[in-house]
Amino acid sequence: MLATVKTADTDPQMTKRHRLYDAFFAREPERFEPMRLNLNRAPAFAGLAWGLQAR
């Protein structure tokens, strides 16, 4: 999945959940929030939204 979107795999030894968390800038709100807002655009029509869970 990360290779498909041309995003670096931070550490192949970590669990998938942690790798995706790190790869998608969850620790950098200025980069993460715009992506999260775009992701939530379509599900919002059905009353759904994706949030962020801290690890």
Secondary structure, 3 states (H helix, E strand, C coil): CCCCCCCCCCCCCCCHHHHHHHHCCCCCHHHHHHHHHHHHHCHHHHCCCCCCCCC
